[in-house]
């Protein structure tokens, strides 16, 4: 699990938690910046700036990290095909999952299994 260090630079702890919960609940679908920002009723551009200040990473990178973490868990706990896991965690294809997975973990999904 990726730990987010909270820094009070604009987003309240509650707002940040609402956004993180929303992202983690909806990882399986295409998450648009505007949709995530709407959760706490601020503009997408302002939200992206505040999110990065609070977490040290942009929202889209957080989403990718969470998708990889969920895929890692599914790889170890299920026997689903890697292509099915990729779709269930919100990647467009197995190759997209593999590329992001290797970039973040240094391993391929198959190596984790």
C-alpha positions in Angstrom: 0.0 0.0 0.0 1.3 3.4 -0.9 1.4 5.8 2.1 0.3 9.4 1.5 1.9 11.9 3.8 -0.6 14.6 4.6 0.5 18.2 4.4 -2.0 20.9 5.1 -1.4 23.1 2.0 -4.9 23.6 0.8 -6.8 20.3 0.9 -8.3 19.5 4.3 -7.7 16.0 5.6 -11.3 15.2 5.1 -11.2 16.4 1.4 -8.1 14.4 0.7 -9.7 11.3 2.3 -12.9 11.8 0.3 -10.9 12.0 -2.9 -8.7 9.0 -2.1 -11.8 6.9 -1.2 -13.5 7.9 -4.4 -10.4 7.0 -6.5 -10.0 3.6 -4.8 -13.7 2.8 -5.1 -13.7 3.6 -8.8 -10.3 2.3 -10.0 -11.9 -0.1 -12.4 -13.2 2.7 -14.6 -11.8 5.6 -16.5 -11.2 8.4 -13.9 -11.3 11.9 -15.3 -9.7 14.7 -13.4 -12.9 16.7 -13.6 -14.8 13.9 -12.1 -12.4 13.5 -9.2 -12.3 17.2 -8.5 -16.1 17.3 -8.5 -16.1 15.1 -5.4 -14.9 18.1 -3.4 -16.5 20.7 -5.6 -13.4 22.5 -6.9 -12.0 23.1 -10.4 -9.9 20.4 -12.0 -6.8 22.5 -12.4 -7.0 23.8 -8.8 -7.6 20.3 -7.5 -4.6 18.9 -9.4 -2.4 21.5 -7.9 -3.7 21.0 -4.3 -3.6 17.2 -4.7 0.1 17.4 -5.8 0.9 19.7 -2.9 -0.8 17.4 -0.4 0.6 14.1 -1.8 3.8 15.0 -3.7 2.4 13.3 -6.8 -0.1 14.3 -9.5 -3.5 12.7 -9.3 -3.0 10.6 -12.5 0.2 9.1 -11.0 -1.6 8.3 -7.8 -4.4 6.5 -9.8 -1.7 4.5 -11.6 0.0 3.5 -8.4 -3.2 2.4 -6.8 -4.1 0.3 -9.9 -0.7 -1.4 -9.8 -1.1 -2.0 -6.0 -4.5 -3.5 -6.5 -3.2 -5.7 -9.4 -0.3 -6.9 -7.3 -2.8 -7.9 -4.6 -5.1 -9.7 -7.1 -2.1 -11.5 -8.7 -1.2 -12.9 -5.3 -4.7 -13.7 -4.1 -6.5 -14.9 -7.2 -5.8 -17.1 -10.2 -7.5 -14.7 -12.7 -5.7 -14.2 -16.0 -3.4 -11.2 -16.1 -5.5 -9.6 -18.9 -8.7 -9.9 -16.7 -6.9 -8.3 -13.8 -5.7 -5.5 -16.0 -9.3 -4.7 -17.0 -10.6 -5.0 -13.5 -8.1 -2.5 -12.1 -8.8 0.0 -14.8 -6.0 -0.5 -17.3 -6.9 -0.6 -21.0 -5.0 -3.8 -21.7 -2.6 -6.4 -20.3 0.3 -4.6 -22.0 -0.6 -1.3 -20.4 -0.7 -3.0 -17.0 2.6 -4.8 -17.6 4.3 -1.6 -18.7 3.1 0.4 -15.7 3.7 -2.5 -13.3 7.3 -2.9 -14.4 7.9 0.8 -14.3 6.7 1.0 -10.7 7.9 -2.3 -9.2 10.8 -3.4 -11.4 9.0 -6.7 -12.1 6.4 -7.9 -14.5 3.0 -9.2 -13.3 4.0 -12.7 -14.3 7.1 -12.5 -12.1 4.9 -11.5 -9.1 2.7 -14.5 -9.7 
